[in-house]
Amino acid sequence: MIAPQALLDQDGVRLTVDDAVATVTLSNPAKRNAQSPALWRALTEAGRLLPGSVRVVVLRGEGKSFSAGLDRQAFTPEGFDGEPSFLDLARGADADLDAEISRYQEAFTWWRRNDIVSIAAVQGHAIGAGFQLALACDLRVCAEDVQFAMRETSLGLVPDLAGTRPLVSLVGYARALEICATGRFVHAEEAERTGLANLVVPAAELDAAVADLAAALLAAPRDAVVETKALLREAAGRTYDDQRAAERAAQGRRLRDLAGLGE
């Protein structure tokens, strides 16, 4: 049996590839996979390094927690070694602050690319940036001990790592506002009931459940999955008639391809 190929292992992020499945692992369990700008850069690099053969990307965290969120060192005057502190960024020009946050967000945006399906395997705490990282993925398989929370508002901040849109899409505006404004925990039963979790399993079965889901996703032809994902991602922003037209165009491409008439 060939071992998965390791393409990246730095700053608390490890990327391995096993044929059509890539696994991105948050690998600092001693700090409950707390996040930092260096970790975000590593996550962005993991997205860039994905081979074209990859169809499914699994995101997981080592240890008892998926990710406890932003490392609290970020809120100290000195910040992280070699990094501008958040206080320094706040004192800078608006354009510089906007550009830096945009770079942070890159770690959270590539998971929804149409050419892959991403699955977050979530156990224990997924707080703040950890919650938003789970929301960055297409699908979430959760252990029964999962605890989601959006704590940014409690700290005088807002969720700014691309998590607000998927949260509203999954649970609706009113519940999303309540979750964010109160900072309360969302446990497994509510996560499954409201659509945050596609599946909830005992913690000991999390890896097996994710592997089963990945295998099921790989069973369908790649191009059909890519086209279907693109249709579903854009559906909410289109009118009914525009979505029907997009369906016709996508099906035309699929039929021509199946008939051997594709480009």
Secondary structure, 3 states (H helix, E strand, C coil): CCCCEEEEEECCEEEEEECCEEEEEECCHHHCCCECHHHHHHHHHHHHHCCCCCCEEEEEECCCCCECCECHHHHCCCCCCCCCCHHHHHHCCHHHHHHHHHHHHHHHHHHHCCCCEEEEEECCEEECHHHHHHHHCCEEEEECCCEEECCCHHHCCCCCCCCHHHHHHHHCHHHHHHHHHHCCCEEHHHHHHHCCCCEEECHHHHHHHHHHHHHHHHHCCHHHHHHHHHHHHHHCCCCHHHHHHHHHHHHHHHHHHHCCCCC
